[in-house]
Amino acid sequence: MFVTVTTYSDEVLLSKLYGPQGTFYFTSHSPGEHIICLQSNSTRLVSFGGSKLRIHLDIRVGEHDLDAAITQAKDKVNEVSFKLEHLIEQIEQIVKEQNYQRDREEKFRMTSEDTNSNVLWWAFTQTLIFISVGIFQMKSLKDFFIAKKLV
């Protein structure tokens, strides 16, 4: 089976040929959608060949330690260092989340400031229009009274 993993911007993260059975992992350093393409390299058709194609997908999103069971089985003495590495990974994940939230907050703040600016200019424009209409009505009323010789 041939496996290709690409990001939404067509950056290839993994491109590898596997045998009848295989496991693959990949780490992406960019957020967003990823495309996983699985292609069979068998030349026999499934309905005529008698063999079945079975695919099991276990997709994990986020920070995961893939070799946790192997590391603990190999070295029980390094349990403290393993926990420390796990805590460091959690801290890195928290920092990434904070940076993401900071970016979202900055975009929201910019949108709010633009909206507030537009509201301020619209209020100023309305005020000018109301003052202009008021002056025009007063001038028209004065001209009307002068024309009718009431003043």
C-alpha positions in Angstrom: 0.0 0.0 0.0 1.3 3.4 -0.9 0.6 6.2 1.6 0.8 9.9 0.9 0.1 12.6 3.5 -0.1 16.2 2.4 -1.1 19.5 4.0 -3.9 21.6 2.5 -1.1 23.8 0.8 0.3 20.6 -1.0 3.3 20.2 1.3 4.2 16.5 1.4 4.6 15.2 5.0 4.8 11.5 4.2 5.2 9.5 1.0 6.0 5.8 1.5 5.4 2.4 0.1 4.3 -0.2 2.7 3.9 -4.0 2.5 0.7 -6.0 3.2 0.7 -4.6 6.7 2.1 -1.4 8.1 1.7 1.4 10.5 2.6 5.0 9.8 2.9 8.1 11.9 3.4 11.7 10.8 3.9 15.0 12.6 2.7 18.2 11.2 4.1 21.6 12.3 1.3 23.6 10.7 -2.4 23.6 11.8 -5.3 23.0 9.4 -6.6 20.2 7.2 -4.4 17.3 6.0 -5.0 14.9 3.1 -4.3 11.2 3.7 -4.2 9.2 0.4 -4.1 5.4 0.6 -3.4 3.6 -2.7 -3.4 -0.2 -3.1 -0.4 -1.5 -5.1 -2.2 -4.8 -5.8 -2.7 -5.7 -9.4 -5.6 -8.1 -8.7 -9.1 -6.9 -8.5 -10.7 -7.4 -5.1 -13.8 -9.2 -6.4 -11.8 -11.6 -8.6 -8.6 -12.1 -6.6 -10.3 -13.6 -3.5 -8.3 -11.5 -1.1 -9.8 -8.8 0.9 -8.5 -5.3 1.5 -8.9 -4.2 5.1 -7.8 -0.8 6.4 -7.9 0.3 10.0 -7.5 4.0 10.6 -6.7 5.3 14.1 -6.3 9.1 13.8 -5.0 11.0 16.8 -5.1 14.8 16.8 -2.8 16.8 19.1 0.4 16.0 20.9 0.9 12.3 21.5 3.9 10.3 22.6 4.0 7.5 20.1 6.8 5.5 21.9 5.5 5.7 25.4 4.9 1.9 25.9 8.3 1.0 24.4 10.1 3.6 26.5 8.6 2.4 29.7 9.2 -1.3 28.9 12.9 -0.7 28.0 13.9 1.5 30.9 12.0 1.5 34.2 14.7 3.6 35.8 13.9 6.6 33.5 10.3 6.9 34.6 11.0 10.3 36.1 12.6 11.6 32.9 9.7 10.2 30.9 7.2 12.1 33.1 9.3 15.2 32.8 9.3 14.9 29.0 5.6 14.4 29.1 5.2 17.6 31.2 7.4 19.5 28.7 5.2 18.3 25.8 2.1 19.5 27.7 3.8 22.8 28.4 4.6 23.2 24.7 1.0 22.3 23.8 -0.2 24.9 26.2 2.1 27.5 24.8 0.9 26.7 21.3 -2.7 27.1 22.4 -1.9 30.4 24.1 -0.3 31.7 20.9 -3.3 30.5 18.9 -5.7 32.3 21.3 -3.5 35.4 21.3 -3.7 35.5 17.4 -7.5 35.1 17.6 -7.8 37.8 20.2 -5.7 40.2 18.0 -7.9 39.5 15.0 -11.0 40.1 17.0 -9.6 43.3 18.5 -8.7 44.6 15.0 -12.2 43.8 13.8 -13.8 45.5 16.8 -11.6 48.6 16.3 -12.6 48.8 12.6 -16.3 48.4 13.5 -16.0 51.1 16.2 -14.3 53.4 13.8 -17.0 52.9 11.2 -19.7 53.5 13.7 -18.0 56.7 14.8 -17.8 58.0 11.2 -21.4 57.1 10.5 -22.6 59.0 13.6 -20.5 62.0 12.6 -22.0 61.8 9.1 -25.5 61.6 10.4 -24.9 64.6 12.7 -23.7 66.7 9.7 -26.7 65.6 7.7 -29.1 66.6 10.5 -27.4 69.9 11.0 -27.5 70.6 7.2 -31.1 69.7 6.9 -32.0 71.9 10.0 -30.1 74.9 8.5 -31.8 74.3 5.1 -35.3 74.1 6.8 -34.7 77.3 8.8 -33.5 79.1 5.7 -36.5 77.9 3.7 -38.9 78.9 6.4 -37.3 82.4 6.7 -37.5 82.9 2.9 -41.2 81.7 3.0 -42.0 84.2 5.8 -40.2 87.0 3.9 -42.1 86.1 0.7 -45.4 86.2 2.5 -44.4 89.4 4.3 -45.0 88.0 7.7 -41.6 89.2 9.0 
